[in-house]
Amino acid sequence: MTYPILDCIHQYIYDDICTLATADLSWEKLKNKTVLITGANGFIAYYLTTALLIRNDLYDDNITVLALVRNKEKAEKRFGNIVKRDDIKLIVQDVCEDIVTEDKADYVIHSASQASAYFFEHDPVGTIDANLTGTYKVLEYSRKCNAVTLFVSSLKVYGDLHTGKTKISETDIGYLDPTNYKNCYAQGKRASETLCASFHKQYGMSIKIARPSYIYGASSLDDDRVWAQFIANIVRNENILLKSAGSPYRSFCYVTDTAVALLKILLDGKDVYPYNISSENSNVTIRNFAKTAVEAFPERNLSLSFANKEDEIEKTTSIMDKTPEILDSTRLNELGWTAKVSLTEGIQRAVKIVEIQNHS
């Protein structure tokens, strides 16, 4: 195989992705198959794409990856010499257009989405369109190929819940204001799940649905997501200053664990039966994520502080409060998946990779 992945990316990044490529999964189902991955430039899709190619290097699985991207230059920069391999093909187009390729996929992973709050505010039309129109176009392609399809949804489909419970299960559903443009992402994901159910009913397609929690890992230094800002603080050797109490309680899951879960759902999950993805040991408040980030690197002597003194005291919660964004992943655990990476280890991996990327 020309351009082995190990020669194309840093050893540490390779080792991180290799934990996905060597995970205990039904890999035999992917052998000699073609997999279309939308949004291949994205955070989670890059890991999935690269892991499948590593499978070819290590086990001669003969998987072909069709990587759908919107920007060819960004893809070539992100993947480097990887795009010169003969087992990956770039499909350069908007996911909201008919998918144009002569290649037929056996499996489709639809992960293209504008998941940043920046886009919710500045491009709500594009955000909802990528979900609604994009998902329709992907499902139409999958139907023509008779491909097994995975739709990567989101915990945001749950909306505002007041159940009195400490976790959110797949059967819970909360309120979303359909007239609020800020719900462009959440409403788009909800409608897309219904679209998946409709294609499954009408055409008998095999469609799986995943609802990831907050995925974290190595991102860019200018990523506006709060966890990414904490990682950027550590990379820059900056103390973390919280301008709030950091009380939101959330499920986090490291990128490799999430990617393994996605493949598990694709290969072994039930059709139109949503699966939450969360790591039991990474359910933390924003302030405790920041605290863990600081404590993960004691040699840097960094600190966590609060802009407002009254925020220093952690707030107590009540069953009358909004149900926290803590996902119950029992369904996924019953498939045989468990998270492997602790919050501390995940943050350490992410920081090391971001440092490598910014010094290469």
N, C-alpha and C positions, 0 to 999 in steps of 0.2 A: 504494500500500500504506500503510494507516494504521500508525502507530507503527513507523517504520523502526528497525531494530536500532541504527543509529548514534545515534539519539536516545534510546535506552533504556539504553545502557551507556557507560561511559567510553571515550574515543577509544583509549586504550592497550590496554584489554581487547579492544575491537573489532579493533584491528590484529592482536593476537595470534591471535584466533579466525579472522580473515580469511586468515591463512596456511593454515589448514585449508580454508576455503571456496573458495580459489582454487588448491588443490593439483591436480597433474596426475592426475586420476582419471577413471573412466568415468561422469561425471556424467549423461550422456545416459540411462543406465539408471534414474536416479531422477526424471527429468523427468515431471511429472504423476502421480507416485506418492505413496502414503501409507506412512509409516514409523512403526512403533511402537517407542518406546525405553523400556525399563523402567529404573527407578531414575533417572529424568530429573533428579532433584535432585542426583545424585551428581557427583563430581569430573570424570570423563571424559565422562559422559552430558550434562552441561551444555554442554560444548564441542561435542559432536556435534549436540545439539538446536539450539543457537544458530547453528552453521555452516550447517545446512540452511536455516534461515530467512534467513540472509544470502544464500544462493544465490538465494532468491526475490527479494530486494531488488536484487541485482546483475544477475541473468541471467534473471529471470522464469521460473524452473524449475517453479513451481507445485507445490511439494512440500508435502504436509500432514504435520505431525508430531503423532502421538498420544503425549503425554508421560505415562507412568504413574508416579505418585508416591504415596507413602503418606500424606504430610502436606500438605494443601492450603495451609495458612498458610505453611509453609516454602517451598513452591514459589512462592507469590505474592511472598514477600519476596525470594527468590533471582532470579526472572525479572523482577520488577517489571512495567512496562507491556507487556513482551513477551507476557504471557499474554492481553492484550487483543486481540492480533492474530487475524485470522480463519484463519490457516494453522497454528495450534497449538491443540490441544485437550487439556486436562488430564483424565486418567482417575485419579481419586482412589480408591485401594484398596490392599490388601495384595497383593503379587505371589503370595502363597500361596493366594489365592482365585481362583475362576473369573474370567477377564477379561471384564468386562461393558461392552460397547460395541457400538453398531450399525455402527460403522465397520470396514471390512475393510482390513487392512494388506497391502501388496505386499511389504514388507520388515520384518523384526523384528530389533532389536538388544537382546539380553537382557544387561543389565549390572547389574541390581539384585543387591546383595550386601552383606553386612556384612564389610568387608575389614579392619577395625581389630582389633588385638590386644585392645583393650578389650572388644569383643564376644565374642571367643573365650573370654575369662576370665569375663565376666559374663552372657553370653547365648549359650552354645554351642548350645542347642536352636534358638533363633531363627536362628542363623548357618547351621546345617546345613539347617534347614527352608527358608530362602530359596533355597538351592541345589537341594535335592532336590524339594520340593513346588513351589517357585517355577518351576523349570525345566520340570517336568511341565505346569504350568498354561500356561506360555508356549508350549510345544510343541503343546499341545492347541489353543490359539488359532491358532497358525501353521498347523496341519493343516487347520483349518476354512477358513482364508483362502487356503490354498495359497501361503503366503508364503515367500520366501527368508529364512532365519534365520541370525543370527550369535550364537553363544554365547561370551560373554567369560569365558574360563576363567582360569587363573593358572599362574605358574611353580611354585606350591606343589604342584601335582599330582605333581611329580617325586619328592618325598620326600627321604630321605637316600640319596645316591649316593656310591659309592666306586669310580669307574671308572678312576681314574688319568689321566683326560682333563682338559683345562683348560676345556672348555665342555660344555654340556648340549644334546644334540640331541633332536628330537621323539620319537625311538624309544627314548630312555633311560627307565628306570623304576626308582625306588628304594623303600626301605622306609618305610611309614607304619604306626604302631601303631594299629589300629582301635579299641582300647579306651582310648586317650588322648583325653579330651575336647578337648584343645588342637588336635587334628587335625580338629575339626568343619568348618573351612573347607576344608582340603586334601582331606579325604575327600569332602566334599560336592561339590567341583569335579570330582574324579575320577569319582564316580558320575554326575554330571550329563553328563559327556562320554559315558559309556556309554549314558545315556538318549538323548542325541542320536543316537548310532550306532544305537540300537534303533528310534527313530522313522524314521530314514533307511531302515533295512532294511525295516521292516514297512509303511511308508506311502509310501516313495519320495520323501520330502521332501528338499529342498535345504537342508542345514544345514552351516554353516561353523564352525570352532573356532579361536579365537585364544588364545594363551597369552602375555599381556604380562609384561614384567619389572617392576621397581619403577618405577611411574609417579610423576613428580614435577612440581611446578608450584606455582601459587598456591593455598594451602590456608588454613585458619583458624589463628589464632595458638595455639589450644589443641589442635591436631591432635597425637596422641601418636606418630605415625610419626617415626622418627629424622631423616629428611631434612627433614621439616616443622619440626621443632624447631630445626634449624640455620638454616633460612630465617627463623623467628621470632626467633632470636638476632640476625640481621643487621638485621631490621626494627626491633628494639628497641635497636639499637646496643650489643649485649652481646657481650663476648668469649665464645668457645665453650670450654667445659670438658668434656673427655671423661673419663668415669669408668671407662673401659676402654681397651684398646689400639686399639679401633676397627678390628680386623683383618678382619672379614667382608668378602669380596670379592663384589661384586654388579653386576648389569646394571641401569643406570638408563636411562630414556627419557623425554624431555620430553613433556608432555601433548599438544601439537599433533602431534608426530611419531607418538605412539601412536594418536591419533585418526585420522590419515591412514592408518595401517597397518590399523586396524580396518575402515575403509571399503574399503580395497583388498582385504582378505580377503573382505568381504561381497560385493563386486561381481565380483571376478575369481578368488577362491580356489576350490580343489577342495572337494568335499563330504567331511565327516568326515575331514579331512586337516589335523591341527593345525599351526598356524604360530606359531613363537616370534616375539616382538616385542622387539628389543633394539637399542640404539645402540652400535656398535662403539667409538666414541670416548668413551663414557660408562660404561665398565666400570671401576669404581674401588672401593677399600676405603672403609669408613665414614669413616676418618680422613682419607682424601684427598678425600672429598666435603666434609667440614668445612673442610679446608685450601683447597679450591677456592672455597668460599663466602666465606671470609675474604679471599682474594686477589682475588676479583671486585670488591671494593669497597675499594681501597687508601686512598681518601680518608677512610675512616671509622677508620682506624688500629686495627682490631680484631685480636685475636690468638687462636690456638689453643693450648691448654695441656692438660695431663693431670693428673688428680687424684693418680695414682700415678706416681712417678718412673720405675719400671721399665717403664711402658707407653710411655714416650717413644721407645724404640727399636722400630722396626717389625719385626714378627715375620716370619721367613722361612717359606715354604710348602714342602710336600713332596707328592709324588705319592701318598703314603700317607694324606694328609689327606682329609677329606670333599671331594667335588667341589664347587667354588665355584658360587654361583648366577649363573653367567655363561651366558647363552643364546646358542646358535648360531642366527642368523637367516638362514642361507643360503637356506632355502625361500622366505622372504618377499622376500629380495633378488632371487631369481629371478623373482618376480612383477613386479619393477620398482620396488620400494620401497627407499628409502634414507633414513636419518635426516638431518635438515637442521640441527638445533639442537645446538650443542656444550654441554657441561656448564656452562661458564662463562656462556654466553649464556642458557641456560635458567634458571640461578639468578638472573641479573640480571633477566630478565623476571618471574620469580616474585616476587622481592622488590618490584619496582616495582608490580606489581598488588596485592599484599597491602597495601602502603603506601597505595595509592589507595583500596582497599576499607575500610581502617580510618580514613581521614580524610574519607570522603564522608558 
